[in-house]
Each structure stands twice: as structure tokens, then as C-alpha cells.
Amino acid sequence: MPKSRNTFSSWPRRLAQRAVHAGWAWAQRTGSVTAEHPGRLRFGAMGTGTRLAFPLGTVFGEPWIHLGAHCIIGEQVTLTAGLMPGLELGPDPILRLGDGVVLGRGSHVIADTTVTIGSDCYFGPYVYITSTNHSYDDPHEPIGKQWPRMDPVEIGPGCWIGTGAVILPGARIGRNVVVAAGAVVRGTVPDHAVVAGAPARVVRRWTPDEGWQPPLRTPAPVPIPKGVTPEQLRALSALDEEAVARLAEPAGEGPHRPAGEGPHRPAGEGANRLVELEPES
């Protein structure tokens, strides 16, 4: 059987590949949008540290889009204010994002009327949020030609919206709500709830009197001790299983391995590193 012929020999192909990757990385850095380097976009407001990743999705109506500080807008995210570009929408913002909002790759936020997203909300990829829905009242007219219905959308602070979720017009989502992947949300969702399904319904909720109902099936994560720095956390993650096992052995016993076999750290090195992780008083 004849061997397939490669157009490039090994080293020219590697060189071309590196050049393509380097060029794309440069394009991503240069094409991203920030308050200091907005390019052609002129948002009504854009906070410090906010960045729109390149390549951009569809963006129009920027004067009526207000972005808070330290937001991360992923690649191919659509942000629109108004039914179409070039409209005059009045003095008030139409689409407003709070501080620290993260919109995952390929998400769409369609704000034909007011859409408000609270601070510290995180959205997975391909989430769809819209304040407009098609109407179908006239059975003789194509649905796409009938005037749409609009209803404001509000998402409270601290929410997590899973991959592929759809937020429909009129949705009012409370504080610290989890929307499961693929859920379709309409209507009002109370604070501290978990919703899932299409249409979405509350499957778990926290209240001050009863806590989480139904009860959580997994233990709550242990919080990071106050005062621990990112550098200390990285040092802790560098400890391999062998070092952890050695630290767990009774005092005076070494690892069950003849001296000189296999990689190992000097005795006490792991312990010293753990001591370094103790927060300063």
C-alpha cells in the first residue's frame, strides 16, 4: 500500500505550526477589547480590568451597554442593545453588567429592552439571554413578521448559570441562584435556589429557618484559611503523593523504600514547605 506523502517535511511543518500559533496568540492579544484599547467600540461605560476576548461576537448598541469592572467576556459572545444597529434608545442604559461578571464562550445577551445582570455572576458557554420573544397571535402571518413581545430581564448578584441555559423575557432571578445546564428559565426564581429543567423549576432551596431543602448530598468545601496567599497554594499543590505519604508516616520511620531508589526529596523538605503555608499571625 503506498505511503501518504506529507507536503511538509518535519521541521518546516513544525516551524509553520509555531508561526501560526504565535500569530493567532498575537491576534488574540491585540484584538481583545478593554477600556484602554476599545478599538471601534464605544460602550456607554466600561470598568477597569474588563476585557472582551477576540474574536468578538456580534456587538451593537454599545452606547447603551454598560459593563462593570473586572468582567471577562469570552470569545464569540454577542452583546446587543436595541432591535438593530443605529437606533436611538434614549438616555438610560439598556444592557447593564455588574462588576466581576463572566460570560462564557459563544453566549448571547440580547437586550431589546432592559437586561440587568448583577455583580459576580458566572455564565457557562453558550448561554442565551433575551428580553424579546416572537409572537404568534395571527395564524395567517409568518411568525417572523409579527411584532415581538418584550419584557425586561433581571439576574441577581452571585448567580451561576450553567452551559446552554436559556433565560427568557420577563425572568426575574434572585441572588445566588444556580441555573442547571440546559434549563429554560421564565418567571420569578427566589434567592438561594437551584433550578433545572425546561421549563425550569426549583429543585433545591436554602432558607434561614430550614437550611438547604432537600439537604445537600455532599459536604461543604473547606474554606481557604484567612491569610494564605496564592503563592502558598501553588507550593502546596506541588507536593506529590510520595511527599504527602512520607509526612503521614509515624515519627522516626522513613519511607518503605531502600535508600537511593527512585526520586525523593530530602527528609523534612515537605514538612518545611507545609510550615511555610501557615498563615501569618
Disulfide bonds with the S-S distance in Angstrom:
none
